[in-house]
């Protein structure tokens, strides 16, 4: 069962997606109605405890040189994964499969993969600041986009860009902490903590022997309730098969794009087109139709 190596980087990509949402926040300093400064708020993947320890080191420093070496410029942000939980509500039947064309259209084959396993990643975003207004500016640039969720479209599988899934990021809670108590020389640190749930899917291995994509099929229609001389004619012989059903017609059913024709792209708007290739009836336009054998 196990032993087939595959790695779709779902957690790694989820961390990158989550961090990229908040990597362009700015804090503006004003004096009256005039802007006197603007700062981009840095963000890093790190535990909250690590930042608090570095801030505490500044307060315990005995001289100015140590403080300059360990000082953290505020405001800044950090985030981390705090929990990973299975989501049974989104679980589809495990035997369901998805077939799609790979990124290389030259092979003309479809890749098969089974339905994914849903999980919920819990992220914690921490905003640090020494002034309350700095933290509020960051929070106010985030909250309007979550009501309570924000969806991101991602391509989870490398080489199968036809599979695109929407990943909802849900804001669960917002809390803040202000350590205003302490000695006068202690540095004030304000921390806003935002908790998010990201719903992702873990995909298994893709089929190593992809099969070709079926784009066109021919369907032969017979009526076995009719008899006598109206029964079907054997192909290439002209003889009447007295035991065979009456041949009606052959239809071709194919997927077709109005602008590009074949091959059909899974992301395109294609139609199902039906054409009559052959017909055997008194008012048929076909002369001496090629009648297929009903049992071969």
N, C-alpha and C positions, 0 to 999 in steps of 0.2 A: 504493500500500500504506500508506505513512505519510501523515500529514497530518490525521487525525481526532483532535481534541483530547480528551483525557480525563485525569483526575487523581483517583485514589482515595486518595491520601495514605497509602499502605501503610507507607512507612518512617517518616513522621512519627507515625502512630498507633502503630507498633511502639515507637518511642522513648518515647512517652507511657505506653504500657502497661508497659514495662520499668521506667521510673522510678517509676510509681505503686505498684509492688510493695514498694518500700523507703522510702516517704515517711512511714512511721509507726513508726519504730524509736526506742526510748528507751534511755538509759544512766542507771542508778541508782547513786548514790554512797551508801555505807553506812559507818557507824561502829559496829562491832560488829554487833548485830542491829537497829539503828535506821537508818532511811532518812533521810539528811541532805540529799539533793538529787536532783532528777530533771531530765534534759535531753533534749529531742527532737533527734535527730541530723539536721542539714540535709543535703540532697542536691541536686546540680546537675549539668547536662550540661556537662562541661568536660574537656579533656585532663588526664591525670595530670601532665604536664610543667609546666602552668601553675600548679598548686597547689604543686609542689615549688619553683618559682622564687619564689613569694611567701613561702614559708617560709624560703628561703635569704636573702631580703632582710631578714627580721627578724634573722637572725644577723649580717648585715653592717652593721646600722644603727649609726651612731655616737652617737646620742643617743636619749633616751626619747621625744621627740615623733615621730620617724620610725617608731619601733617601734610606737607606738600607732596610727599611720595605716595601717600595712601588716600589722598582726597578724591572724592567722587563728585563729578560735576552734575548738579541737579538743575532741571528735572531730567529724568531718564526713565526707561521702561524695561521690564523683563517679563518673560513668560516661560511656562513649563507645563509639561503633561503631568497631571495629578492622578488620573484614573483611566482605565481602559475596561469597558464593560460590554458584554454581549447584548445585542438588541434583538430579542425574539419577535417583536412586532413586525419587523421588516423582513423576516426570513421567508424566502420563496421556496417552493419545492426543490429539494436538492438534486433531483434528476433533470430539472429544466436545463436546457442548453441554449447557448447563443452562438449563432454562426454568422460570420462576417468576413468580408474580404480584407486581406492584409494590406499594408502600405505599398507593397510591391505588386502592381497590377499585372505584371508580365507573366506571373505563374498561373493566373486564372483560377486560383483555388480559394476555398473558404476555410477559415480556422474555426475550430469548435472549442468552447470553454463552458464549464458548468456554472450554474448560478452562484453568486458570491455569498460570503458569510458577513452579515452586518454587525458592526461594532460601533460603540460610542466612545470617542476620545474626549476627555474633560481637560480643558486648558484653563490655566489661571494667568491672567494678565495683571501685572503690578505696575502702578504708576507712582514714582517717587518724586517728591518736590519739597523744597524748603519754604515755599509760599503757596498758600491755598489757591490763589488765582492760577498759578501754573498748572496745577493738577486739574482744576476745573476746565481750563481750556482744552486739555487733552481729552477729558471725559466727554465734553460737549461735542467734540469732533468725532466721537465714536458712537454715542448712543443713538443719534437720529437714524443710523443705518440698520439698527436692529429693532424690529417691531413684531415679535422679538427675534426674528431670524434673518440672516443674510445668506443667500445661496451663491455658490461659486461653481461654474462648470469646469470640469477637469476631464482629461483623458487618462484613465488609470493604467492602461496597458501599453507598454512600448511596442510599436509595430502594429498595433490595432487601433488606429486613430478613428475608426468608425464607431467605436464604443465611447460614448460621452455620457457622463453621469453628473447630476446636480448634487453638490455637497452642501447641505444646510448647516450653518453655524448659528447656534441658538444662544442668546444671552440669558443666563439663568439668574444671576444675582450681581449686585453691586454694593460693596461695603467700603468704608474708609477708616483709617486709624491715624490719630494725631497724638504724638507723645509730647504734649505741651507741659506735662509735669516734669520737674527736674531742676537742676541747678541753672543759674543764669547763663553760665558759660557753655552749657550743653547745646549741641546743635539740634534744631528742630527738624523733624522729618515727618512729612505727611505722606501717607500711603493709601492709594485707592486700589482696591482689588476687584477685578471683574472676572466672573466665572462663565465659561462658555462650554457648550457641548457641540462637538463636530461629529456628524453621522457619516461614517465612511464604510466602504466595503472591502473585504479581503478576498482577492481572487485567487483561484487555484491555477495549476499549470494549464497551458493551452495544448491542444492536440498536436503531437509531433508529426502526424501524417495527415495534413490537411486534405480535404476532399474538394473536388471541383464545384463551382457554383452553378446551380441549375437555373438558367435564364429562359430556356425555351423548351416546351414540350409539345408533342403532337398526339392528339387524342382521336382515336377511331370510334365512330358511333355505329352500332348495329342494332337491329330490331329482330329478336328471335321469335316474335309472335307471328310474323308473316311467313307464308310458304309458297309452294308451287314454283313457277318459272321466275318469280321475282327474287329468288334467293341469290346469294352473292356469287360472283364469277371469280374463279381462281386466278391468281396473278400469273400472267404470262402464258396461260393455256387457252383462255377464252371459253373453257368449259364451265357449265353451271353446276355448282355444288348443291345437290338436292337436300343435303342435310345441314347446310350452313345457314346462318341467319342472314337477313336482308341487310345489305350495306347501305348506310345513309350518307355519311360524309366524314371527312377528316378535318379537324380544326387544329390550328396552331395557336397556342397561348404563350405569350412572351412578355417579359418586363421590358419597357422601352422608355427612353428619355426623349423628350421632344427635340432637344437641341443637340444632344451628343449621341443618341442611339445606343449602341453597345460599346463597352461594357457598362452595366448598371452600377452606379455608386450608391452605397447604403445611405449616404447623407443627402442624396438628391431627391427631387420630387419626380418619381417615375410612375408610369401608368401601366395597367395590364391590358395588352392589346390582343384581340382575337381575330384571326383571319381564317376563312374557309379555304383549305388547300385543294380539296377534291370533293366531288358530290356525285351521287348516283340517284337521279330522280327524273321523271318525265320532262320537267321544265328546267333541267340543269343546263348551265352554260358550258359545262365540261364535256368534251367529246372523247369517248372511250376512256373513261377514268381508270387510273391504276387502283384496282380494288385490293386491299390487303387481305391476307388470309385471317379469318377470325380466331384461329386456334394456334397460331404461330407467333 
